């Protein structure tokens, strides 16, 4: 298995930059699919190839993505930039400080904006799947799942559940799975766990 390199991102400027919907879409797509050009990205995110190229360069400035293969001719034309392949600079990212409760106002605002963008992106992907699922083979339609669980746990138990899920899922991460079996495809999996804030 390729070595996993998970980076902690706590710089408020980076968190704020990543809260832009297209940048978050691009980073998630490259993490799940692997190196792609701006033109290839534009086919699946809500932006044109030129806009994708701009946002990828912006992500590069913050060290989140990098060029997958240098342009051997050193060409600088607009079309050439759109055809340059990009990849993420790590195989995973953790955003914000290690303890959200210790965030200052700026960190809290940046983390909140990024979390909202992430929830919106997960919903966008799920809605896109539901709109297009009939075009997939039956085996993939049957394998998909939309489950919710109402748990009653302590904070320590919730952390343990998250850690256990991470242990189960980590060997299947697309960016680091060197030899997936035949028939393996990119899959988006989301886990959200939080205490309800309404009266219980």
C-alpha positions, 0 to 999 in steps of 0.5 A: 500500500502506498504510504499515507500522508495525512496533513493537519491544516490549521492556518485560518487563511487556508481554511477560509480559502478552502471553504469556497465550494469549487475549491472543496469540490476540486480537492475532494475529487483529486483525493478520490480519483487521483491526478486530473487536468483542469478540463477533466475536473470541470466535467464533474465540478461546478466550474469551467476549465479556466475557473478550475485552472484558477482554483487549482493554482490557488490551492497550489499556493496553499500547498494543498495540490501540486503539479503531477507532471511538469510540462516538459516543454515549459509551455505557458499558454492558457490551453496548456495550463488547463491540460496540466495534471494536478494531484493532492499534496497529501493522501488526506487532510484534517482541517482545523486545530485538534480541539475545536473548543479551543478555537479563537474567533477567527479559527472558529469562523473558518472551521465553521465555514469549511464544515458548512461547505463540506456538508453542502458538498456531501449533499451535492454528491448524494443528490447527483448520485440519486439523479444518475443512479439509474444509469449504473449497473444494478450491482452498484445500485444495490451496494449503495447505502443511505443509513442513519443511526440514532445513538446514545453515547458518551463523548468518549464512546463517540470518539472511539466509534470514529476511531474504529470506523477510521481503522476499518476504512483506511485500507480502502482509501483510493489514494493509497490502495495500490492494487485494488481488485478488478471492478473497484471504482471510486466511492464517496463515503461520508460519516457525520457524527454530532450531538443533537442540539434540540431538547432530548 
